[in-house]
Amino acid sequence: MDYKDYYRIMGVERDATQDEIKRAYRKLARKYHPDVSNADDAETRFKELGEAYEVLKDPEKRAAYDQLGSQWKDGQDFRPPPDWDAGFEFSGGGYTQGDAGAYSDFFEDLFGRATGHQGAAGGRHAFHMQGEDHHAKVLIDIEDSYQGASRSISLRTPEVTADGHVTTHDRTLNVRIPKGIRPGQQIRLAGQGSPGMGQGKAGDLYLEVEFRDHPLYHVDGADVYLDLPVAPWEAALGASINAPTPAGKVGLKIPAGSNQGSKLRLKGRGLPGKTPGDLYVVVQVTLPPADSETARSLYRQMQSELDFNPRRTMEVS
């Protein structure tokens, strides 16, 4: 995916104020509007300007974009890191320049998902209005879902300074993580969104949960998978071993004759819930290294005494 430099498209410096960005957009939009411009690329330029302005005019999108852009190097394909927007607090907004077809894949991949929420506006009466809801993605450990937990979570909230520049400030919240929460589900913190007007209630903050990458487990829906290394003799002869799970160690029997990739299902030991998921242990047969004369001797003995050809069914020598 190509990285789009929205500042270059707008013809402004990266430290431009919000007013400078607005003025630049108005000037260039008049210049490249397809109804008045004779330039061959007027329509393309006008579309690019709209996309760039959609991001840079919004302090929240702009702050997230600035962080993302700091990881890009000229001449390289751009690949945003997973969960790049985690920890950013958005107040919603959604699209304001037309439908999704008006944007490039770059915009869609980033901001189409990250800021497509629209907060509840509440009702108006005598200048009383409910505050806007906020949204943020947060990362938790898979163990937190198994046990439930209380965690201190820091969020970055973009804001515009008195001189028109965009900056961020951090706020920290104590959050109770319910047992059994799954990726994509939300935690609602009442009253932690934007303040209301007049006597209107404050909006809420919705935290969308994702799991941090784990060295042992990966999650698919409510099911959890563990790649478990076993020795060749354990796979061939069977064995009783202790296997790790997010809830603690469990005794596990490896059936004799297990092959690479064989799955052992532990029913109900996946993510907790009214209908809990399952835990699948995937056998990974791991060969001992031939790093000593004793080990090499044992491998030579197996080579000479075992009638074994792993390519027999392929009809090749």
Secondary structure, DSSP 8 states (H G I E B T S, - for coil): -----HHHHHT--TT--HHHHHHHHHHHHHHH-TTT---TTHHHHHHHHHHHHHHHTSHHHHHHHHHHHTT--TTS-----TTTTTTBEE------SS-GGGS-HHHIIIIIHHT---------BTTBB----EEEEEEE-HHHHHH-EEEEEEEEEEEE-TTS-EEEEEEEEEEEE-TT--TT-EEEETT-SS--BTT-----EEEEEEE---SSEEEETTEEEEEEEE-HHHHHH-EEEEE--TT--EEEEE-TT--TT-EEEETT-SS-SSS---EEEEEEE------SHHHHHHHHHHHHH----TTGGGT--
